[in-house]
Amino acid sequence: MRVSAAHPPSAASEQRAPAEPHPLDLVSLGKIVQIREQLLAAAAQGKKVYRLESGDPSFAVAPHVLDAIDAAARAGKTHYVPNDGIPQLREALAAKVRRQNGLQGVTASDIYVTNGAMHALYTVFGALLEPGDEVIIPDPMWTEVAENIRLAGGVPVGVTLSAADDFAYSPELVAAAITARTRAIFVNTPHNPTGAILPRETLAAIATLARDRGLWIVSDEAYEDLLFGDAAHVSIGSLPEADAEHVVSIYSFSKSHAMSGLRVGYIVTRAALLHDRIPKLLRCTINGVNSLAQWGALAAVTGSREPLAAMRAEYAKRRDLLLGALGGIDGVRPFAPRGAFYLWVELDQSLYARLGVEDADDLSRALAEQGIGSAPGDAFGRSCNDAIRFAFSCDTEMVREGSAALRRVLTGETPLAPRAA
Ligand SMILES: Cc1ncc(COP(=O)(O)O)c(C=O)c1O
């Protein structure tokens, strides 16, 4: 390390041995990011790519939201805003979660506007966890949840989900994972990566468990509006079994309103401890979300829900295209998602042998070389090496063509190119 003469190293810092890894050294940049970069580079060279690796809605932001952003900019609403969110948005979000999510009694002061749900996770775990605190999470789970727990000094404890349970948490397995160090149970419905929905009975059982054992629940509901068929979203904080004071709910404008780049999410909490701590973390990380994005979010949450329904219908088409393409292939077991925009596919060894790949990770790399994006199962936890996730958030034509190309690879019709070791 270079030090200036004005700040010579102290004797103590010279002697300090790195006893513990830095928390950031435990966080990866992730396989999905690598695959995305590879596909973007291929696209830049004019190659055909199918962006089935990451979950970014293809849709444009609704016109009334854009108008609100434009009007706010022209009205000079471009200065610092209150740390916890603009009051109008907090009021509107409190009304939304009471009406739509059944979170009774929530007021504007229980809402914290964050830089997307990602930042909400960072903030909630940062405010809640002491070093070594355990948080129970599903395995598989979108990686960033475990990473944010680690960043806060916590320990993610995975509970394996299985196809036999439709990838819903098993309350018995969750109970078995509780130790003296458990601080919270993390719940995500609809679920990334499987598209599973947690039934009301499961949520009630988890709420009861958390209440009886004095645990917090952190409920990530980023995909609350992305549902298929007769699937319904239930917010765990609305259930009579839940200790509402100890349920923290997280939402996002990224998926429901296709506002991923505008970075608006929010936390709902009725706990005095978090009312005290969250504003401090918000002040020291963002000091308020981008003012224009917040005015846009206000228009989104108070405006028509028709654009949401139209997007949902289009996602349902994409889901069916992808599911249809992957049906009836030996060694390929897709799970029909009931929400979100991901298709989780379990794979058999027989498929690897037939295609000449080592495992799902190798298959994902080989697909990327064919321009087909995917996320290998082991990016989501320890229990899912023989699985792969495809996102259907890119546009419908790309999903149609990508599904067909994928089918050709998995049936062996398109041979995989030999890869560098
Ligand atoms: C389960 C889950 N939670 C939260 C997020 C974060 O969304 P954002 O930060 O865009 O609001 C994502 C994004 O993929 C997600 O899958």
The ligand as a MOL file (V3000), in Angstrom:
LIG
                    3D

  0  0  0     0  0            999 V3000
M  V30 BEGIN CTAB
M  V30 COUNTS 16 16 0 0 0
M  V30 BEGIN ATOM
M  V30 1 C -36.4190 -11.3990 -5.7050 0
M  V30 2 C -35.8920 -10.0620 -6.1050 0
M  V30 3 N -35.8880 -9.0800 -5.2010 0
M  V30 4 C -35.4280 -7.8630 -5.5020 0
M  V30 5 C -34.9420 -7.5660 -6.7520 0
M  V30 6 C -34.3720 -6.1980 -6.9880 0
M  V30 7 O -35.1010 -5.4200 -7.8460 0
M  V30 8 P -34.8150 -3.8770 -8.0010 0
M  V30 9 O -33.5940 -3.5170 -7.2330 0
M  V30 10 O -34.6520 -3.6310 -9.4600 0
M  V30 11 O -36.0260 -3.1920 -7.4370 0
M  V30 12 C -34.9050 -8.5540 -7.7340 0
M  V30 13 C -34.3290 -8.2800 -9.0740 0
M  V30 14 O -34.1410 -9.1260 -9.9040 0
M  V30 15 C -35.3840 -9.8380 -7.3930 0
M  V30 16 O -35.3690 -10.8480 -8.2790 0
M  V30 END ATOM
M  V30 BEGIN BOND
M  V30 1 1 1 2
M  V30 2 1 2 3
M  V30 3 2 2 15
M  V30 4 2 3 4
M  V30 5 1 4 5
M  V30 6 1 5 6
M  V30 7 2 5 12
M  V30 8 1 6 7
M  V30 9 1 7 8
M  V30 10 2 8 9
M  V30 11 1 8 10
M  V30 12 1 8 11
M  V30 13 1 12 13
M  V30 14 1 12 15
M  V30 15 2 13 14
M  V30 16 1 15 16
M  V30 END BOND
M  V30 END CTAB
M  END
